[in-house]
Amino acid sequence: MDTTEHNPAISSPRRFSIRLPKGWSILDMTLAVAPVMAVLAFGVYWLYALAANMTSNNNLRKVGLALHQYHDSYGCFPPAHVPFQGRAEHSWRALFVPHLGPGFDGVNDFMRGYHFDESWDGPRNSELMKTHWFGETTHYLAIVGPDTMWPPDGYRKISDVTDGTYKRILVVELPESRLKWLEPGDLTLEGDELFLQTAQGKKVVSIAGCRVVMADVSVRLLPPNLTKEQARALLTVNGGEAFNY
C-alpha cells in the first residue's frame, strides 16, 4: 500500500526559516554579526601567528644548541666555510648538521651521504639534496666579519666573546634569503653595512625586525628601528659597545 500521499512527513519536506527579530532587516542582522565574525577571524589569525612564532623560535634555538654541541666537541664554533680546491665550497650549515642529533629527520642520511671531497653542489651531494630538507632554501645565516662570531678565516671560541654571549648575535633569520641550506653563503659585515651575496651581486640588507639566536642560545626579536650602529654593537664580540634592548 502506498502511504506517501497520506504521510505529511514524507510527502511534504519540512521547510526551515530564520525568524528575524521584530523590526530587523537582513542588513541589520548582517551589521550585527559582522563584528563577531571579525573578532573570530582575528582570533584565528592570532593563533596562527603565535604558532608560527613558536616554531620559528624553537627552530632557531635548535640551531643554537647544535652549534654549542659542535663547540663542545671541537672546542670552537664551526668556521663560516670550508675551502675545497681553493674556493669556499662547504658551509658551516653542512658542518653542524650531525650535531642536530641522530633523531633529527635526515641527519643519518646526511652523515652517510654528504661528501666533502666534492663541492657542495657536486653530483653526489646534489642527489642527496633532492630528497632532503637540507636541499631547500634556508633563512638561517651567519654574519661573517673579522670582529663577529664568524671570522672570514678561522673560527671563534666562546672565550673570545668578552662582551657577553647574551649580547652577541650568533645566527640571524633573514626571510629574504634565497640561499640553499648547504650553499656556502651568508651575510658579511663591512664597516656598518651588512651585505647579502645574491646572483646579481652584493645587496645591502638590514636585520632590523629579524629574529636571532644569541651566543648564549637565547632567541630574540630585534627591534624594527634598529640602527646600523646598534646592529654592529650586537655583532662584534669584543668591541666594548654598550647596547641593550
GIVEN-V101862 format. One record per run of one state. SS is the DSSP state (2 for helix, 1 for strand, 0 for the rest). FROM is the first residue (numbers start at 0). TO is the last residue. If there is no record, write none. Layout:
{{SS:FROM:TO} {SS:FROM:TO}}
//
This chain:
{{0:0:2} {2:3:5} {0:6:6} {2:7:10} {0:11:24} {2:25:73} {0:74:79} {1:80:83} {0:84:85} {1:86:90} {2:91:99} {0:100:105} {2:106:112} {0:113:121} {2:122:128} {0:129:131} {2:132:134} {0:135:135} {1:136:136} {0:137:138} {1:139:140} {0:141:141} {1:142:143} {0:144:148} {1:149:149} {0:150:156} {2:157:159} {0:160:163} {2:164:166} {0:167:167} {1:168:172} {0:173:178} {1:179:179} {0:180:185} {1:186:189} {0:190:191} {1:192:197} {0:198:199} {1:200:204} {0:205:209} {1:210:213} {0:214:217} {1:218:220} {0:221:226} {2:227:234} {0:235:244}}
//
